[in-house]
Amino acid sequence: MTWDTVIGLEIHVQLSTKSKLFSGGSTEFGAESNTHVDLIDMGLPGVLPVANKEAFYKAIRFGLATGANINQTSTFDRKNYFYPDLPKGYQITQMTKPIVENGSIKIVTDDSEKIVNITRAHLEEDAGKSIHDLFDGETGVDLNRAGTPLLEIVSEPEISDAKEAVAYFKAIRQLVTFLDICDGNMAQGSMRCDVNVSIKKSGDTELGTRAELKNINSFKFIEKAINFEIDRQIRVIESGESVVQETRLYDSEKNETRSMRSKEEANDYRYFPCPDLLPVVISDKELQEIKESLPELPEEKEMRYIREVGLEESEAKIISSSKAMANMFEEASTKTDDAKLIAKWLVGDVSALLNKDHIEIDESNLSSENFGKLIERISDNTISGKIAKSVLEEIWENGSDVDQIIETKGLVQIQDESLLKEIARKVIDANPDQVAAYKNGKDKLFGFFVGQVMKETQGKANPKSVNEILKELLQ
Amino acid sequence: MTIKYKTIKEIKSMISQNEISNIEIVQEVYKLIDENKHLNAFITLNEENSLKKAEVLDKSSSNLPLAGIPIAQKDLFCTKGIRTTCASNILNNFIPPYSATVIENLEKAGCISIGKTNMDEFAMGSSNETSFFGNVQNPWGQKLVPGGSSGGSASAIAAGIVPAASGTDTGGSIRQPASLCGISGLKPTYGRISRWGMIAFASSLDQAGPMARTAEDCAIMLNEMCSHDEKDTTSLNDKIPNFEDNLNNSLNGKKIGIVKDLDLSSLDNDVVAVYENSLKEFVSMGAELININLPNLSLSVPTYYVVAPAECSSNLSRFDGVKFGRRSENPKDLEELYIQTRSEGFGDEVKRRILIGSYVLSAGYYDAYYKKAQQVRRLIKNDFDSAFKNVDVIMTPTTRGPAFEMGSKGSDPIQMYLEDLFTISANLAGLPAMSIPNGNIDNKPIGLQIIGDFLNESTILNFAHMYQKVTNWHNYTPEGVRQ
């Protein structure tokens, strides 16, 4: 029996607004517990929410970038349930009329592309955090996060396996960071996701019963959790039982999912329109302004890099894949004319260093200005590519200025032909055996002479000149 | 000199004529509260602060519109640093860190907030019998209820302790106690007064308003209570008139709507007679009576008892023992914490409404109840809209009768819910409405309800004030007609 997997994702994206969705409380991450909490966030008796327009603008950016419908009049509903980190006993969300509906996004897996449709993206407030491990036998509540604006992005159940799910999540992450609506920081919980997984017999049109996997916050865990869950559901069905509709928690330590609550135990959220908030209306003018402020998106960048800058497709893809990388490329390009050389270095040596340290380029010591200067010094022949590599490594360590490193270490390339000739002669004179062998047809030895000259000059000789001089002298 | 039974206007004149000092006023108020302890009108007093404020006022001469006026605040408004209970055990120990906008507005106008008045628990009730702090007594009779939910405010004014008080009205909670205690009370248009800091019962119906001896004092109070508040998105941004400006306009040629669909046959003959007499009074001032139809009016009570409990069931979820208010002792787990805290903290009527509300919002019932009720609500609003094309105000009795005895409505909540038969529709439609005293039955006062068009409090106050210029019912006190 072969099985088809049907997956839908609900991704919660924390919008990078200064204040919360319904209060003036700060959204800054990492503050001392319960210090970024105002009267509204606490849900004190008598307080009222006021919707933060900035959150709407950010949601609309997402909607426009995914070709979605923007509901210029959208409303809020209350989702009622009890939990200690939910101060009001209800969450304000957009159930009936979300701000964004019917968008789509392109995802890329190993060798294929696919369009995943987005059912809706709605605004809602985040809950606080319950802290279970700090107090013996008691639970603490930190409300700093309570009221932080979330955009919940709901995909259609069109994703067919774990790899596609990860590709979808990555595509959303790339988009929201490019749009500057979320910092994309998964370790801090800026993006979290719930995954709905079901299986059905290959060819069946009817969907199977789904399980919802809760709150997974890394690419690796999405893949593992889904694969575990698919295997589990196949085992359940093949043993003659049926999958029950339930919410399951993924345990990354044991790499398994386990039941949190079944459908019967599920809350009846008693949704109804929030009477404290009037519908939020976005004017045509506001919508137009947001449209005009949209940044260039990855795909557009990639095309432009190929067409206008003349980059190779593979280079353009890598550079446009992350906002930080694209920023580095574009800013460094203003410092030097040789954009192709910038691309070559970004994709080559810089990427290698990034991979080694597992960081993003904006977390490194390399500034776009310094990087641009480094490339400029290569193209104006001040330093050789080899020297540039060591300069880059030094910048990587401590962020020093390119020119300063070149000056203090005396790394300026030797261009003086007569000086180079003199050194070359010395090398030839000192190695009569190798000269004889070379002249007898051992061409490979040419590299030996180049190496010796480089050694004599501590790598500062212009390699092109060295080649020419040696060829002439060894004839 | 005494301020007992005096109006705001009279006390202001006494202060400006130096007939009485601010401190003497405050001292007398607390003396009156003490003498009327049996009324149980107050939950928490604010004596020390009030004396201090009076002292400051005595040292300067203030021109503020309510300078030195002692006002009682319903215990549903948050008052910074002063316990605010909503007459519930669950908020028994709650001291808010902020004040409601309406409290700030009144205090900025110079008033002295004397104390917090008793009420039905979370404003759910029509007799003040649901308060955790015990019944309020109506000064008109030992066993009589003051009405509710703003019963403490109404009782304190009727007993002459304060000239005015704040109240709130979700289905009649200002107008019904005003009627039963023989005072004037106005529920403004929904959105006129900010709800920031009002502990929510049913958010789409709740509205604060003034309660006082006269319509003129209600206008003075309303001028200070209204404001557009950015902290409340349902607060209206329309121009706020001076509500005293039109009090003396002639009623000649003005049109009063009389509701044909209203069945008065179930009322006592006395109640109908009082109502009809006051209509005659308006006719003699030149007003015209016009029959109008409000065909969906009879659906008001059932509609209200879906919408209000639904909203309350959600609004009261925050009282869970986690962050503020009362928490039950030694729960064994989270669920028990919730169950015990809420079981001990809420009274029966509040629990009943939370249950009704949770039921009508639950999956599978939402469309049949809540959604349907919202549709009916729209129809009721439409009825009023068409009626107001032809009339300036609509008049009905405020209540089905005068004050009843405590416990007399028995255990059937429906009997109590019908108390609000005439008042509820104004809340559902968001319209301003007022009750003014218009007669006495067996030495118990009763009120006339005047409903106005959207944002048209001025016209209501004009009718009410002109009536009070030619009648004396507003001057009746439990101790006889005041001079």
Interface residues (C-beta under 8 A of the other chain):
Chain A: L39 M42 G43 L44 P45 G46 V47 L48 P49 V50 A51 R78 N80 F82 P84 P87 K88 G89 Y90 T139 V141 D268 R270 Y271 F272 P275 D276 L277 L278
Chain B: F77 C78 T84 C86 L91 F94 P96 P97 Y98 A100 R195 W196 G197 M198 I199 A200 A202 S203 S204 E230 K231 D232 T233 T234 A310 E311 S313 S314 L316 S317 R318 F319 D320 V322 K323 F324 L334 Y338 S358 L361 S362 A363 Y366 Y370
